[in-house]
Amino acid sequence: MNFKTLSILLLMLISVTSCEKYDISHNRELEKSKKSWNEFKASSSNSYRYTIVSSSWIGINRNTTISVYDGKVVEREFRYTGREDLLINIPEGELSWIEKGNKVGIYATSAAAPPYTMDEIYEKARKDWLIKRKNTTTYFETHENGLISICGYTNDICIDDCFIGVHIINIEPLLLSQN
């Protein structure tokens, strides 16, 4: 084999292996939802608010509302809800709180959802939550407007609190008076 042929083969190998490809479940639905997201993002000037919920089998719920202005997270609000007898064990300062501006993310080890933009959620869906894996069940649902509602997976042998991903209950444009 001559040097030129070897060089061409090596270049082809590098170009094929360097492309990011993900074997994902629900690819068509994700792409359709991403198109709806891009339309929503344009119509809202990339300023919006969304709420993620998660629940524990023992009856404690976690609600995180993220506000994004001009493509940047400007506020994260967190609140535990659920049975009073369970919430009494959570320190008062952790039951609910709000982070604003450059303070967003200071409660890094809390039970709150990370302060992601929706663009980051769609990327996480493509690169992590919807990747095909053995022994898992993958979920992807959208709201009536086509935006992500549920996206993630569970390990098939897990029993309690197994969902890895997001459950978004609403996404709405952020009005200037709300910011």
N, C-alpha and C positions, 0 to 999 in steps of 0.2 A: 504494500500500500504506500503510495507516495505522500509526501508532506501536505500537499494541497488537499487531497481527499481526506486525510486524517484531520486536518484543520477544519474542514467543512463539517465533518461528522461531529467533532468536538463542539463546534459552535451550535449545531442543531441540538445536541444533547443538553447543553447549557440553557438554551432558550426554552426547551420543553420543560426542564425541571425547575426553572426559575419562575415560571408562571404560577400565580396563586390559584389553585383549583381546590374546591371543596366538594366532597360528595355529600350533598345535603338532602334531607327530606323536605318535602313541600316547596321545592324550588320555584315552580310556576306561581304558586300562591304568594310566596315571598316577593317575587319580582312584580307581580300585580299590585301587592300592597305597597311596595316601595314606590311605584309610580303614583299611587294615591297619596302617599306621604309627600312626595316632591310637589304635587299640586297643592296640598294643604300648606306646606311650608312656604311656597310662593305666595299663596293668598293671605297668609298670616304674617308676612314679612319675617318669617323664621322666629316669631315670638309667640309662645304658647305655654300652656300649663297642662300637665298630665299627672294622674295619680296611679300609683302601683299599690296593690294590696297583696298581702300574704297572710296565711293563717296557719296556726298550729293545731294539731289534733286535740290539744287540751282545752282549746277555746280562747286563745289569745290571738288577736288580729293586729297586724301592723300596716299602717297606711302612710305612704310617703308621697307628698306632692312636690313635684319639681317645676319650677318656673324658669323659662328660658326667654331671654330677650336678645334679639338680633343674633341668634345662634349661640349665645353663651348662657350657662346656668347662672342665674342671679339669686335664686332662693331655693332652699330645700326645707320642707316642713314635715315633721314626723309626729305620729300619734299612735300609741297603743290603744286598742279598744278590746272589750270583751267582758267576761264575768268579773265583777268587783272582787270576789274572794281570791281570784288569781292575780289581779292587778295590784292588790295591796302589797305584794311581795316585791314590786318593782319600785326602786327609789323615785321619789316625786320628780326630781330633775330629769329623769330618763323617760317619764311617761309621755311627755310631749315637749317639743322644742322647735325653734325656727333658726335656720342659718341664713344670713344674707350677705351679698357681695363677696368680698374676699374671704369671708368666714365660712363659705360653703365648703363642706368636707371636713370640718374640724371634729365632728363626731364620727371619725373614720371607722371605729370598731363597734358602732351601734348596730342595732337590728334594722336600721333604715336601709332602703334601696340606695345604691350608689348614685351620685349626682350626674347621671348620663343625659346627654341630649338625645333626641329621638334618632338622629343620624347615628350616634354611637350604639343605640339599641338595635337598629337595623344591621349594623356591622357585626355586633355581638351575635345576633341571630344567624347571620350567614357564616361566621367563622367559628361559632361555638355551639349555641343552643340547638341548631338544626342539623349539625353534623351527624351522619349515620354512624351509629355505634351498636355493637353487639349487646344483647340483653337489656335494651332500653326501649321505651315507648316515647315517641316524639309527638309533640302537640303544636299546632299552629292554627289560630283562629283570628278573625278580624272583626272589627265593629262594622256596622252597616255602611259606614263611609269608606271602608276598605283598609283602615289603619289597624296596626297590630293590636290585638286584644290579649291573646294568650300565645306565648312562644317559649318553648323549653322542652325538657325531657325528664323522665323518671327512670331510675334503675328498676328493672323488673323484679329484683329480689328485695327491694327496700319495702319497709312496712309503713313507717310514719314520717311525715314531713319530708317527702322525697323529691318534690318538684324543684328543678334547677332551671331558672329562667325568669320570665316576667308575666304578671297578670295586670294589665292596664285597664282600669275601669272607665276612664274618660280621658279625652284629649280635646282641649279647647283653645281657641285663639286667645292670646294674652292681650287684653286691652291696655292702653297706656295708663288708664286710671287704676288698673290692678297692680301695676308694677311698683 
